[in-house]
Amino acid sequence: METEESLAVKIKKTEGEQTRVFLRNHNLLKSNLKIKRSTDYLFIPVKESIKDFDNFNLVTDSFEKTKQSISTYQHLLNLPIELQSQLPTSFDIIGDIILLKLPKELQSYSKEIGRALLKTHAHVNTVCTIDPVSGELRRRNVHVIAGKQKTVTNHKEYGLWFKVDVEKTYFSSRLATERKRISNLIEKNAFVYDMFCGVAPFSIMIAKYAQPKQVIAVDKNHDAIKLAQHNIQKNNVSNNTIAIHEDALNTKQILSYHKIIPTHIIMNLPFSAFEFFPLALQVIKNNGMIHYYDMIDENSIEKRIDQLKSTAQKYDSTLLETTMHKIKTYAPHEFYIGIDITVSKK
Ligand SMILES: C[S@@+](CC[C@H](N)C(=O)[O-])C[C@H]1O[C@@H](n2cnc3c(N)ncnc32)[C@H](O)[C@@H]1O
């Protein structure tokens, strides 16, 4: 039996299939190695690029090789040798659309690259190259390089369906485990306010799995809210969830109109959530939790937590607990972080 040493994700068997699909969708699986099993756990061999994701329990072990090694999209391409190493090893798959960042040296080969990806990913119908998300409404330029000319797709996550327009709205499939983690923290009698909801993946995950009293989801992007409303219907959570096209600056008016004092506030607007933090402090229930997200240099994390604490003091509040975790890297030493903050009010 031929074996190979590899990094692997250690995951409870009950979460195995969900995780395998996630790893496959992010091109992280080592398909030439067999998955190992213990009584309670699966050990799924993965590529080194898993280190971009910080949510996984990683181990190193030796794995049996599969008889047939499945060809990768890189194998189907005939590129000059100096360009081969620049081919992306990981990319996002949202629904049936691959989103790819191509270095400029590879732009003139984009059509061949797109066609190779279509051949090696049977469930994919469109391959796009993407520019970084930009602007307040977090849109991005998308260029279809192979397959069907479309930017709208349906993405499945933890048994939920999200309709997404990858051009007009923000959605990250990499936050799936984070959304599930938050839904596990929320109690049945909770009131949840999702300040920057996008197509409402946090709101719907929480509504479905935590079954709180009510979820109010807000976004300034009209396209996002239309999709959020569709997704709420599609996932049968309209009994406790609404999506409103509004500016989060009007939070006090929105909450007073709906007569809710949130026990949990989701603030997923990296780079700018800090500006809205005073507003969240003013409306959160005593001992409620703010789930705050930011993109930040590793060396600035402590400073940001201190800034959050001193902002709280100005609003007669104390941050009882600030639990920070790194969700993913987006540049060397730069992290997408989440902080669960418990607020005590005087
Ligand atoms: C990073 S996306 C997060 C979307 C969603 N929470 C998710 O996880 O997919 C941030 C969202 O905030 C919205 N946004 C930006 N400024 C806003 C504001 N002042 N009020 C409400 N929404 C805003 C954008 O339109 C965008 O959909």
The ligand as an ORCA input file, in Angstrom:
! r2SCAN-3c Opt
* xyz 0 1
  C     -19.319     42.512      3.948
  S     -20.968     42.637      3.396
  C     -21.713     41.492      4.521
  C     -22.939     40.862      4.015
  C     -23.463     39.724      4.880
  N     -23.512     40.046      6.286
  C     -22.689     38.447      4.660
  O     -22.065     37.935      5.575
  O     -22.727     37.944      3.528
  C     -21.432     44.195      4.041
  C     -22.825     44.662      3.627
  O     -23.073     45.919      4.289
  C     -23.873     46.721      3.454
  N     -23.756     48.117      3.913
  C     -22.712     48.960      3.792
  N     -22.992     50.140      4.403
  C     -24.231     50.022      4.937
  C     -25.060     50.877      5.698
  N     -24.664     52.118      6.034
  N     -26.246     50.429      6.085
  C     -26.680     49.159      5.767
  N     -25.938     48.312      5.030
  C     -24.739     48.725      4.619
  C     -23.339     46.439      2.049
  O     -24.293     46.745      1.073
  C     -23.012     44.930      2.141
  O     -24.079     44.148      1.672
*
